[in-house]
Amino acid sequence: MKAGKFCEIAYSICEGHATGTFASAPSKPKSMFHDCQKLEQHNKTKGRSTCIQVPRVLIGLYELRNNRAIGHVSSEIDPNHVDAEFFLRGMKWVMAEFIRYFSNKPVDESRALVEAVTARTMPIVWHSGDTRRVLDLSKSADEKVLILTYAEPGPVAVADLLRWSKYSNGSRMRKDVLKKLHKKAWVHFDAKADTVQVLPPGQKHVEQNGLLGM
């Protein structure tokens, strides 16, 4: 789920609990910052968790999601990975807090749900300097290309893909893998520059088919 949409849904839950009236469907608040602050007035009767703590986390998530790219220059350290970690951890915390606060299940069942939601996920791509490795060895060559390009913010040199995927035959990689994925519009294979970049349909395929899971 997109971080922005998650924040809007979570805000609607907090607002409904605070005011006693839940909207029929979640909607985007006029100002996430100011509308979340308005919920703080209900904390004495509706609880600090859903009126102050969760909304303040949502403000941070929403701000970063909407405004991180502003002023970003190429000389800066790429924030994509650390931002994704923050989004994931923040959303998991909010979900766990909702379970903890609203659950009417037995304590043991609720605790198990919280542990399941907050369980640490192992990234399928290992990073070290200019080296990448797909840690799930069962992935096909096509899947490795999609996963590796998905994890990068821009075009990837084919030479790097060969090195990272442990694919030994460059000619076969270009012919049997990259051209096929290019034809499907899952990646853009620039034969002249010898680079590959994942395209939106390819990103969608990776996400919908769980290729990032271990």
Buried (B, 14 or more C-beta within 10 A) or exposed (E): EEBBEBBBBBBBBBBBBBEEEEEEEBEBBEEBEEBBBBBBEBBEEBBEBBBBBBBBBBBEBBEBBEEEEEEEEEEEEEBEBEBEEBBEBBBBBBBBBBBBBEBEEEEEEBBEBBEEBEEEEEBBBEEEEEEBBBEBEEBEBBBBBBBBBBBBEEBBEBEBBBBBBEBEEBEEBBEBBBBBBBEEEBBBBBEEEBBBBBBEEBBEBBEEEEBBEE
